[in-house]
Amino acid sequence: MRGSTNYQMQVLLNELEPKAIESLFWKRVLKDLKKPSRQRRTVNVYKIDKYAREGEIILVPGKVLSLGEMSKKVDVAAFNFSGEAKKKIEKANGKIMTIRELLQQNPEGKKVRILG
């Protein structure tokens, strides 16, 4: 396995390595992100709306796509977002974050749900 050729992904994986040693949560995220891009998760907005509780933080170890509608205020962290998905999440007063920002704001990964 060669690993990701995407520079942002390489930087993120390097930042997650030390966290994965102390935290099972970040270990799981790291494992999912190390998968080839074709096998990485894609989650549509409607799925986030269906499974997330109001005010919750959702982490998608992959890409968020725009299919469906968003009716809840949910903070979403993902490696990548489609432009429409960003608009829908923000329209529902949710917050868009990178996984890196989530790692800095919430190093323990407390009260975060992995979806996908």
Buried (B, 14 or more C-beta within 10 A) or exposed (E): EEEBEEEEBEEBBEBBEEBBEEBEBBBBBBEBBBBEEEEBBBBBBBBBBEEBEEEBBBBBBBBBBBBBEBEBBBBBBBBBBBEEBBBBBEEBEBEBBBBBEBBEEBEEBEEBBBBB
